[in-house]
Amino acid sequence: MDSMDDREMELEERLRAAAERLDPVPAELFEEAMRAYALRSLDAELAELTFDSWDELSATRVRGAGRARLLTFAAGEVVVELEVSGGRLVGRLSGGGPADIMVQRRDGGTRVRADELGRFTTGELAPGPLRLRVSPEGGGPVVTTWILV
């Protein structure tokens, strides 16, 4: 790709200024983005979201109150299956085996432990964004993308 010439750079700057003036990023959104960036893990593999029941059943988002959300994340050999229901997580790790799991929030985190079969659960969680950092015994850590409960 060729580098931008002076006219293209000037146009880009004018467009940025117009966007900032007409539709600025809300301060709270900017703060949330900065917190999320600060909580990233450079030493963990990012698990890709491979299934989200909200994508399969778009009506779930409209009627969502009583219906569980099912999610699957995968990174290498590690697969994390989650059920989000009523602010609580119930999950299972592929292949079983114990693991330490940190439920990370912008204001801290909660530790849970997966049993020998890879099963884990959390207590009631406050609404808001979270992600999981899974550290299986004998393997490197895996981090899911952020989800909203």
N, C-alpha and C positions, 0 to 999 in steps of 0.2 A: 504494500500500500504506500502510495506517495505521501510525503509530508504535506501538511496544509500550507497553502500560500497565505500571504498577508490578508487578502480579501476574505478568504474562508475563515481565518482566525478572527477577523473583525466581526464577521457575520455571527460566528459562534458566540462571541462575547456579547453582542447585542441581544441575541436570543436568550442567553443565560440571564441577562439583566431584566429582560421583559418577563421571563418566567418567574424570577424572584419577586418582581414587583406585582405581577398579576395573580400568581398562585404560589406564595411562599410555602416552604415546608413548615408545618406546625412545630413549635418548639418542643412539645412533648414527644412527638414522633422522632425528632432529631435526637433527643435525649435517650429514647428507647433504643434507637439504632446504635448509638455510641456505647450503651451498656451491653447490648448484644455482642458488639464487636470486642469489647473488653473481656467478655466471658468465653471467647472462643478458645479452643485447645489446639495448639500447634503440634502436640505430641500424640494426638489421637486421630484415628482414621474416621472420616466422616461417613456415616451410614446414609445410604440413599433411601428415600421414601419410595417403596415399590408398590404399595397398595394403600389406599385411603377409601374407606367406605363412603365418605362424603362425595368422592368423585363418582362412585358407582351409583349412588342414590342421591341425586341432587335435591330431592324433596326433603331429605334428612335435615338439610340446613334450615329449611323453612319450618318444619314441624319438630325439629330436633330435641325438644325438651326431654322426652322419655326414652329416646333411642340411643343405644351405645354407639360410639364411633370406633371402628376397627382400623388399625394401622399396622403396616409391616415395614421395617427398615432392614436393609442388608448392607453389610460391608465384609467382603471376603467370605470367610466361613461363618461369620456371626450374623444371625438373623434374629431380630427382636420383633416379636408380635405383641401388640398392645390392644387392650380394650379400655377406652375412656368412657366412664359412665358416672354421672353424678359427681364429678370432681374427684374421682378415684381412678387409679390405674391398676389394672391387673395385666400381668405380662408373662411371657415365656421366651426363653432363649433357645435357639436351635441347638440340637445336640445335647441339651441338658448341661448339667454341671454347675457347681456353685460359682457365683460371681458377685462382686461388689457393684452396686449401682448407686449413682448419685443423681437424684432428681434436682437439676439445677434451675434456679429461679433468679430473677434479676436482683433479688434481695437476700440471696443465700441458697441453701440447699438442704435436702433431706437424704440421708443414707438409708438404703434398704439392701437386703441380701437375697440373692436368688438361691433356692435350695438345690439339692443334688439333681433334681429333674429340670432345673432352669426356671422354676416358677417363682414369681415375686408379686407383691401387691403393696400399695401405699394406703395410708389413711386418707381421709378427706383432704383435698387440696383446695386452696383458695383459687378462684378464677384468675386466669392470666396465662402468659406464655411460659413454657418450660421446655427443657430438653433432658435427655438421659445420657449419662456418661457410664458406659458399661465396661467393667474391667474383669473379664473372665480369668479364672485361674489358669495359668499357663499360656496366656495370650495377651496381646497388646490391647490398649483401651480403644473403644469405639464410641463416637458421639453421634447422637441423632440430630436431625435438624429441629428447629424450634416448632412446637405445636401449641395450640391454644386450648386450654381446658376451661 
